[in-house]
């Protein structure tokens, strides 16, 4: 006699499969999919409202949530409210810092004004746009599994077996790792990508100088780069990076400035011990992102 599954049993099986699929996510060259967020900042609903009238008091609040894995120390994230001009008055402050340690999933509320208002003498409605820019130190790490061999194929592994096994949840991610044997050297290449919506800068970037009316050109030269530290694979291993000083000269090293895009490393094959091994990559940077809010101001 055939056994018929009950509706409850079928539902339980579907639920288990859904959980398994949801946990595993999509692979990244052999690893698991991770988030690509850092600090998420948004205006609180109706604070500010999208429609106000002249002399109407309204609050300006924002919510910050850490969507990534990196810790943000107290005071290391700054938030700038701009484009107010003469349109909005009674703003308590236009610059705030996080007061608390923001670990993964942590939230904090920012209060720029409790009773802002517009005192413009208007004949017809006016739309004004305020900007909220976040600027904060962030970072993370990635890990890849690579094959140290003297020819394209060995009993241990193959030259095409390199894969990313881990990326921490953050806007900057490592992808597209590959290996090639060129003469007596092993070449390892990977890509540094910005998966977020903001702009990345070197970790010593001064957020206040970026926001200044007369911005410091030195700070802008730090854009599109991160500080990177690459694990040592033994003698004769180095990567093509840039120096961290203001010259940004090309260097052969395992620590330095890395522009977004392809990074190439090489290792001498002399006396190599064939093996599968892990390549560790640490990243540090400042991340800047801006959101906007339109407000329609109507005559009273």
Secondary structure by P-SEA (a helix, b strand, c coil): cbbbbcaaaaaaaaaaaaaaaaaaccccccbbbbbcccbbbbcccccccccccccbbbbbbbbbbbccccccccccbbbbbccccccccccccccccccccccccbbbbbbcccbbbbcccccbbbbbbbbbbbbbbbccbbbbbbbbccccccccccccccccccccccccccccccccccccbbbbbbbbbbccccccccccccccccccccccaaaaaaccbbbbbbbbcccccccccccccccccccccccccccccbbbbbbbcccccbbbbbbbbbbbbbbbbbbbbbbbbbcc
